[in-house]
Amino acid sequence: MRCRYTVLLLPLTLLFSAAHGQGEWRCDCTTIVDSCSAQVSIADNWVDVNSSSPQCSRVDYFIDGIPFVSVVVGGEHRQDWISRSASPNVLVQSCQVCQDNSGAAAPASSVAADPVDTVLEPLIEVAPAYPPAAQARGLEGYVDVSFTVTPFGAVENPSVTGAQPQNVFDAAALAAVSRWRYAADETRAPQVLSARVAFSLNDYILQLTRTRASAEDPPSQPRGVRNNCLREQAVYNFGETVEIGLMNACQDPLIVFGCGEGTGEYVGRWVCVDSERQQNVLLQPSDGRVGALASVNTLQGQRNFTYTDNFYVSRAPNTQYWWLACHEGDMDCRGDARQWARSLDRQLASIDPRSRTTLTVSRSY
């Protein structure tokens, strides 16, 4: 199922969404000042997110196992949603109060759009589910979707602009696109993009074949990076240092490598950690194996690792951190990620982490 992207940058749409972008700008969620409690409820075609904090807050939650993040201003936020089940399962993971920049002047770029020459590519691209009725009838087609990408990389207001055939794949395409995530850039004005989501039976059958084969593959089968499986579970602001707890949102057991800007004697330098050296394997929090021992292939042979549900990265305040996640059995990915972390560790923070590896590296947003 392939997608085509086009930047549309419609002035009227940008003016319409500028107010929401202004609200997101005031919330600096790279700096967490307190914790809060949140409630997430689903009604009709939207999700209501309510925070106990009247200030800016970031709420991480799951709907039917799919991770979402909402930036809440004034205690309330509404997100468009197309449910795939009659009774969606909602799990609130965390609620953190963000630094509020409402007392400062908003940057001009948040209210005035400049032409953009580069096309945004999604960091997380959720594949659409093939509608069973269309599959049974052998139908193929596409859906053209228009949507807004916020400065924080979230997708808002997805709508169908064209489809062939009509009213067959629309809901599946909208549900998938609404869960895409892009790189955050608070200086970037909201952008209106379009994407064509194609539905091909050949691609769908190939996808099923690969999925079934991967379930039968031995653990050593190369699987590539699994960066999109990581989500922030908790953020602890200790003033000089910010500590982030990452969780696994996928079923694959992961070895994680992370680098952030250091503090103290390592201020202005990268400091890297990895679960391989810690002899840990990251699992979903609900996985029953958490706390048990795992036999893992290493350069020194089989070693006992511990299954855990947390991986921690530290960084200096108001900085980003980077990570690479590999399947536990993917020795090629782990080798490249290990080399990336060790070549970056203690080096100057001016070095771009992406320049030290051919793998796709992800960063906080």
Secondary structure, DSSP 8 states (H G I E B T S, - for coil): --EEEEE---HHHHHHHHHHHHHHHTEEEEEEEEE--EEEEEETTEEEEEES-SS-EEEEEEETTEEEEEEEBTTEEEEE---SSSS--EEEEEEEEEEE-TTS---GGGTS-----S----SB-------HHHHHHT--EEEEEEEEE-TTS-EEEEEEEEEESTTTSHHHHHHHHTT-B----TTS--EEEEEEEEE-HHHHHHHHHHHHHHHHS-TTS---B-GGGEEEEEEEE-SS-EEEEEEE-SSS-EEEEEEEEB-GGGBTBEEEEETTTTTEEE--TT-TTTTSEEEEEETTEEEEEEEES-EEEEE-TT--EEEEEEETT-HHHHHHHHHHHHHHTTSBTTS-GGGG-SS--EE--
